[in-house]
Amino acid sequence: MNKPTKNVRIDTDNYNEDRWATMVANLAKPGTEILKELTPKDCHLWHFASALNAEAGELFDAIKKVVIYRKKFDRDNAIEELGDCEFFLEGIRKAIGVTRNQTLKANYHKLVGAENARYKDGYTDEAAQQRADKNE
């Protein structure tokens, strides 16, 4: 990978593929810089977050097969994938020093348990779009 040139102004009015490639090179943090800064905890978090993403994708794919392709629901596979997601969530929680109960409590508070909760009066499409919990 070419070392990016910093502070190069990209001409946004005259787009072309070369300018796009230059922009990406200039805006991407170099892998060598990332590697120099990594800690063992960073590696653990990266591993568990990327694995969680993969397991969530497998769960999504199982649900897609039921919804889109009308295949029979494989409950055992769904339980397996949910368990895998829980495994990686727990690894992340331990690494950042929070418990499952803390995350569930915070989610409850955000959705229904606070004055400005997203769904304090129950679910509506309007409440979902307004996201009152984000308007603090």
CNS distance restraints for C-alpha pairs under 8 A (distance, minus, plus):
assign (resid   2 and name CA) (resid  25 and name CA) 7.51 0.50 0.50
assign (resid   3 and name CA) (resid  25 and name CA) 7.47 0.50 0.50
assign (resid   3 and name CA) (resid  30 and name CA) 7.51 0.50 0.50
assign (resid   4 and name CA) (resid  22 and name CA) 7.83 0.50 0.50
assign (resid   4 and name CA) (resid  25 and name CA) 5.08 0.50 0.50
assign (resid   4 and name CA) (resid  26 and name CA) 4.85 0.50 0.50
assign (resid   4 and name CA) (resid  27 and name CA) 7.95 0.50 0.50
assign (resid   4 and name CA) (resid  30 and name CA) 7.99 0.50 0.50
assign (resid   5 and name CA) (resid  25 and name CA) 7.70 0.50 0.50
assign (resid   5 and name CA) (resid  26 and name CA) 5.84 0.50 0.50
assign (resid   6 and name CA) (resid  26 and name CA) 5.90 0.50 0.50
assign (resid   7 and name CA) (resid  26 and name CA) 7.66 0.50 0.50
assign (resid   8 and name CA) (resid  26 and name CA) 7.34 0.50 0.50
assign (resid  10 and name CA) (resid  19 and name CA) 6.92 0.50 0.50
assign (resid  10 and name CA) (resid  22 and name CA) 7.99 0.50 0.50
assign (resid  10 and name CA) (resid  23 and name CA) 6.56 0.50 0.50
assign (resid  11 and name CA) (resid  15 and name CA) 7.02 0.50 0.50
assign (resid  11 and name CA) (resid  19 and name CA) 7.74 0.50 0.50
assign (resid  15 and name CA) (resid  19 and name CA) 6.21 0.50 0.50
assign (resid  15 and name CA) (resid  20 and name CA) 7.06 0.50 0.50
assign (resid  16 and name CA) (resid  20 and name CA) 6.27 0.50 0.50
assign (resid  17 and name CA) (resid  21 and name CA) 6.18 0.50 0.50
assign (resid  18 and name CA) (resid  22 and name CA) 6.20 0.50 0.50
assign (resid  19 and name CA) (resid  23 and name CA) 6.07 0.50 0.50
assign (resid  20 and name CA) (resid  24 and name CA) 6.26 0.50 0.50
assign (resid  21 and name CA) (resid  25 and name CA) 6.18 0.50 0.50
assign (resid  22 and name CA) (resid  26 and name CA) 6.08 0.50 0.50
assign (resid  23 and name CA) (resid  27 and name CA) 6.10 0.50 0.50
assign (resid  24 and name CA) (resid  28 and name CA) 5.88 0.50 0.50
assign (resid  29 and name CA) (resid  33 and name CA) 6.98 0.50 0.50
assign (resid  29 and name CA) (resid  34 and name CA) 7.13 0.50 0.50
assign (resid  30 and name CA) (resid  34 and name CA) 6.51 0.50 0.50
assign (resid  31 and name CA) (resid  35 and name CA) 6.01 0.50 0.50
assign (resid  32 and name CA) (resid  36 and name CA) 6.19 0.50 0.50
assign (resid  33 and name CA) (resid  37 and name CA) 6.48 0.50 0.50
assign (resid  34 and name CA) (resid  38 and name CA) 6.29 0.50 0.50
assign (resid  38 and name CA) (resid  42 and name CA) 5.78 0.50 0.50
assign (resid  38 and name CA) (resid  43 and name CA) 6.85 0.50 0.50
assign (resid  39 and name CA) (resid  43 and name CA) 6.39 0.50 0.50
assign (resid  40 and name CA) (resid  44 and name CA) 6.25 0.50 0.50
assign (resid  41 and name CA) (resid  45 and name CA) 6.14 0.50 0.50
assign (resid  41 and name CA) (resid  95 and name CA) 7.11 0.50 0.50
assign (resid  42 and name CA) (resid  46 and name CA) 6.00 0.50 0.50
assign (resid  43 and name CA) (resid  47 and name CA) 6.01 0.50 0.50
assign (resid  44 and name CA) (resid  48 and name CA) 6.17 0.50 0.50
assign (resid  44 and name CA) (resid  95 and name CA) 7.74 0.50 0.50
assign (resid  45 and name CA) (resid  49 and name CA) 5.85 0.50 0.50
assign (resid  45 and name CA) (resid  91 and name CA) 7.95 0.50 0.50
assign (resid  45 and name CA) (resid  92 and name CA) 6.07 0.50 0.50
assign (resid  45 and name CA) (resid  95 and name CA) 7.05 0.50 0.50
assign (resid  46 and name CA) (resid  50 and name CA) 5.92 0.50 0.50
assign (resid  47 and name CA) (resid  51 and name CA) 6.05 0.50 0.50
assign (resid  48 and name CA) (resid  52 and name CA) 5.94 0.50 0.50
assign (resid  48 and name CA) (resid  88 and name CA) 5.29 0.50 0.50
assign (resid  48 and name CA) (resid  89 and name CA) 7.47 0.50 0.50
assign (resid  48 and name CA) (resid  91 and name CA) 6.52 0.50 0.50
assign (resid  48 and name CA) (resid  92 and name CA) 6.30 0.50 0.50
assign (resid  49 and name CA) (resid  53 and name CA) 6.21 0.50 0.50
assign (resid  49 and name CA) (resid  88 and name CA) 7.10 0.50 0.50
assign (resid  49 and name CA) (resid  89 and name CA) 7.89 0.50 0.50
assign (resid  49 and name CA) (resid  92 and name CA) 7.18 0.50 0.50
assign (resid  50 and name CA) (resid  54 and name CA) 6.31 0.50 0.50
assign (resid  51 and name CA) (resid  55 and name CA) 6.15 0.50 0.50
assign (resid  51 and name CA) (resid  88 and name CA) 6.85 0.50 0.50
assign (resid  52 and name CA) (resid  56 and name CA) 6.01 0.50 0.50
assign (resid  52 and name CA) (resid  84 and name CA) 7.62 0.50 0.50
assign (resid  52 and name CA) (resid  85 and name CA) 5.53 0.50 0.50
assign (resid  52 and name CA) (resid  88 and name CA) 5.50 0.50 0.50
assign (resid  52 and name CA) (resid  89 and name CA) 6.98 0.50 0.50
assign (resid  53 and name CA) (resid  57 and name CA) 6.16 0.50 0.50
assign (resid  54 and name CA) (resid  58 and name CA) 6.35 0.50 0.50
assign (resid  55 and name CA) (resid  59 and name CA) 6.29 0.50 0.50
assign (resid  55 and name CA) (resid  81 and name CA) 6.13 0.50 0.50
assign (resid  55 and name CA) (resid  82 and name CA) 7.97 0.50 0.50
assign (resid  55 and name CA) (resid  84 and name CA) 6.39 0.50 0.50
assign (resid  55 and name CA) (resid  85 and name CA) 5.89 0.50 0.50
assign (resid  56 and name CA) (resid  60 and name CA) 6.07 0.50 0.50
assign (resid  56 and name CA) (resid  81 and name CA) 7.34 0.50 0.50
assign (resid  56 and name CA) (resid  82 and name CA) 7.92 0.50 0.50
assign (resid  56 and name CA) (resid  85 and name CA) 6.51 0.50 0.50
assign (resid  57 and name CA) (resid  61 and name CA) 6.07 0.50 0.50
assign (resid  58 and name CA) (resid  62 and name CA) 6.29 0.50 0.50
assign (resid  58 and name CA) (resid  81 and name CA) 6.83 0.50 0.50
assign (resid  59 and name CA) (resid  63 and name CA) 6.36 0.50 0.50
assign (resid  59 and name CA) (resid  78 and name CA) 6.28 0.50 0.50
assign (resid  59 and name CA) (resid  81 and name CA) 5.59 0.50 0.50
assign (resid  59 and name CA) (resid  82 and name CA) 7.14 0.50 0.50
assign (resid  60 and name CA) (resid  64 and name CA) 5.99 0.50 0.50
assign (resid  61 and name CA) (resid  65 and name CA) 6.24 0.50 0.50
assign (resid  62 and name CA) (resid  66 and name CA) 6.79 0.50 0.50
assign (resid  62 and name CA) (resid  73 and name CA) 7.86 0.50 0.50
assign (resid  62 and name CA) (resid  74 and name CA) 7.58 0.50 0.50
assign (resid  62 and name CA) (resid  77 and name CA) 7.73 0.50 0.50
assign (resid  62 and name CA) (resid  78 and name CA) 7.07 0.50 0.50
assign (resid  63 and name CA) (resid  67 and name CA) 6.20 0.50 0.50
assign (resid  63 and name CA) (resid  73 and name CA) 7.63 0.50 0.50
assign (resid  64 and name CA) (resid  68 and name CA) 5.48 0.50 0.50
assign (resid  64 and name CA) (resid  69 and name CA) 7.19 0.50 0.50
assign (resid  65 and name CA) (resid  69 and name CA) 4.94 0.50 0.50
assign (resid  65 and name CA) (resid  70 and name CA) 6.35 0.50 0.50
assign (resid  65 and name CA) (resid  71 and name CA) 5.68 0.50 0.50
assign (resid  66 and name CA) (resid  70 and name CA) 4.62 0.50 0.50
assign (resid  66 and name CA) (resid  71 and name CA) 4.65 0.50 0.50
assign (resid  66 and name CA) (resid  72 and name CA) 6.11 0.50 0.50
assign (resid  66 and name CA) (resid  73 and name CA) 5.75 0.50 0.50
assign (resid  67 and name CA) (resid  71 and name CA) 7.65 0.50 0.50
assign (resid  74 and name CA) (resid  78 and name CA) 6.35 0.50 0.50
assign (resid  75 and name CA) (resid  79 and name CA) 6.16 0.50 0.50
assign (resid  76 and name CA) (resid  80 and name CA) 6.17 0.50 0.50
assign (resid  77 and name CA) (resid  81 and name CA) 6.15 0.50 0.50
assign (resid  78 and name CA) (resid  82 and name CA) 6.03 0.50 0.50
assign (resid  79 and name CA) (resid  83 and name CA) 6.02 0.50 0.50
assign (resid  80 and name CA) (resid  84 and name CA) 6.24 0.50 0.50
assign (resid  81 and name CA) (resid  85 and name CA) 6.21 0.50 0.50
assign (resid  82 and name CA) (resid  86 and name CA) 6.21 0.50 0.50
assign (resid  83 and name CA) (resid  87 and name CA) 6.13 0.50 0.50
assign (resid  84 and name CA) (resid  88 and name CA) 6.47 0.50 0.50
assign (resid  85 and name CA) (resid  89 and name CA) 6.06 0.50 0.50
assign (resid  86 and name CA) (resid  90 and name CA) 6.01 0.50 0.50
assign (resid  87 and name CA) (resid  91 and name CA) 6.45 0.50 0.50
assign (resid  88 and name CA) (resid  92 and name CA) 6.31 0.50 0.50
assign (resid  89 and name CA) (resid  93 and name CA) 6.10 0.50 0.50
assign (resid  90 and name CA) (resid  94 and name CA) 6.06 0.50 0.50
assign (resid  90 and name CA) (resid 100 and name CA) 7.31 0.50 0.50
assign (resid  91 and name CA) (resid  95 and name CA) 6.22 0.50 0.50
assign (resid  92 and name CA) (resid  96 and name CA) 6.30 0.50 0.50
assign (resid  93 and name CA) (resid  97 and name CA) 5.87 0.50 0.50
assign (resid  93 and name CA) (resid  98 and name CA) 5.05 0.50 0.50
assign (resid  93 and name CA) (resid  99 and name CA) 6.05 0.50 0.50
assign (resid  93 and name CA) (resid 100 and name CA) 7.15 0.50 0.50
assign (resid  94 and name CA) (resid  98 and name CA) 6.19 0.50 0.50
assign (resid  94 and name CA) (resid  99 and name CA) 7.14 0.50 0.50
assign (resid  98 and name CA) (resid 102 and name CA) 6.38 0.50 0.50
assign (resid  98 and name CA) (resid 103 and name CA) 7.33 0.50 0.50
assign (resid  99 and name CA) (resid 103 and name CA) 6.53 0.50 0.50
assign (resid 100 and name CA) (resid 104 and name CA) 6.20 0.50 0.50
assign (resid 101 and name CA) (resid 105 and name CA) 5.95 0.50 0.50
assign (resid 102 and name CA) (resid 106 and name CA) 6.08 0.50 0.50
assign (resid 103 and name CA) (resid 107 and name CA) 6.15 0.50 0.50
assign (resid 104 and name CA) (resid 108 and name CA) 6.11 0.50 0.50
assign (resid 105 and name CA) (resid 109 and name CA) 6.13 0.50 0.50
assign (resid 106 and name CA) (resid 110 and name CA) 6.16 0.50 0.50
assign (resid 107 and name CA) (resid 111 and name CA) 6.14 0.50 0.50
assign (resid 108 and name CA) (resid 112 and name CA) 5.82 0.50 0.50
assign (resid 108 and name CA) (resid 113 and name CA) 5.85 0.50 0.50
assign (resid 109 and name CA) (resid 113 and name CA) 4.02 0.50 0.50
assign (resid 109 and name CA) (resid 114 and name CA) 5.29 0.50 0.50
assign (resid 109 and name CA) (resid 117 and name CA) 6.80 0.50 0.50
assign (resid 110 and name CA) (resid 114 and name CA) 6.42 0.50 0.50
assign (resid 110 and name CA) (resid 116 and name CA) 7.95 0.50 0.50
assign (resid 110 and name CA) (resid 117 and name CA) 5.20 0.50 0.50
assign (resid 110 and name CA) (resid 118 and name CA) 6.39 0.50 0.50
assign (resid 110 and name CA) (resid 133 and name CA) 6.25 0.50 0.50
assign (resid 111 and name CA) (resid 117 and name CA) 5.06 0.50 0.50
assign (resid 111 and name CA) (resid 118 and name CA) 4.82 0.50 0.50
assign (resid 111 and name CA) (resid 119 and name CA) 5.44 0.50 0.50
assign (resid 111 and name CA) (resid 120 and name CA) 6.97 0.50 0.50
assign (resid 111 and name CA) (resid 133 and name CA) 7.71 0.50 0.50
assign (resid 112 and name CA) (resid 117 and name CA) 5.01 0.50 0.50
assign (resid 112 and name CA) (resid 118 and name CA) 6.38 0.50 0.50
assign (resid 112 and name CA) (resid 119 and name CA) 5.27 0.50 0.50
assign (resid 112 and name CA) (resid 120 and name CA) 4.61 0.50 0.50
assign (resid 112 and name CA) (resid 121 and name CA) 7.87 0.50 0.50
assign (resid 112 and name CA) (resid 122 and name CA) 7.79 0.50 0.50
assign (resid 113 and name CA) (resid 117 and name CA) 6.13 0.50 0.50
assign (resid 113 and name CA) (resid 120 and name CA) 6.92 0.50 0.50
assign (resid 114 and name CA) (resid 120 and name CA) 7.32 0.50 0.50
assign (resid 115 and name CA) (resid 120 and name CA) 7.31 0.50 0.50
assign (resid 116 and name CA) (resid 120 and name CA) 7.30 0.50 0.50
assign (resid 116 and name CA) (resid 132 and name CA) 5.73 0.50 0.50
assign (resid 116 and name CA) (resid 133 and name CA) 5.44 0.50 0.50
assign (resid 116 and name CA) (resid 136 and name CA) 7.87 0.50 0.50
assign (resid 117 and name CA) (resid 132 and name CA) 6.20 0.50 0.50
assign (resid 117 and name CA) (resid 133 and name CA) 5.26 0.50 0.50
assign (resid 118 and name CA) (resid 127 and name CA) 6.24 0.50 0.50
assign (resid 118 and name CA) (resid 128 and name CA) 6.95 0.50 0.50
assign (resid 118 and name CA) (resid 130 and name CA) 7.93 0.50 0.50
assign (resid 118 and name CA) (resid 131 and name CA) 5.34 0.50 0.50
assign (resid 118 and name CA) (resid 132 and name CA) 5.00 0.50 0.50
assign (resid 118 and name CA) (resid 133 and name CA) 5.24 0.50 0.50
assign (resid 119 and name CA) (resid 123 and name CA) 5.35 0.50 0.50
assign (resid 119 and name CA) (resid 124 and name CA) 7.58 0.50 0.50
assign (resid 119 and name CA) (resid 127 and name CA) 6.28 0.50 0.50
assign (resid 119 and name CA) (resid 128 and name CA) 7.61 0.50 0.50
assign (resid 123 and name CA) (resid 127 and name CA) 6.64 0.50 0.50
assign (resid 123 and name CA) (resid 128 and name CA) 7.23 0.50 0.50
assign (resid 124 and name CA) (resid 128 and name CA) 6.30 0.50 0.50
assign (resid 125 and name CA) (resid 129 and name CA) 6.27 0.50 0.50
assign (resid 126 and name CA) (resid 130 and name CA) 6.03 0.50 0.50
assign (resid 127 and name CA) (resid 131 and name CA) 5.95 0.50 0.50
assign (resid 127 and name CA) (resid 132 and name CA) 7.14 0.50 0.50
assign (resid 131 and name CA) (resid 135 and name CA) 7.08 0.50 0.50
assign (resid 132 and name CA) (resid 136 and name CA) 7.59 0.50 0.50
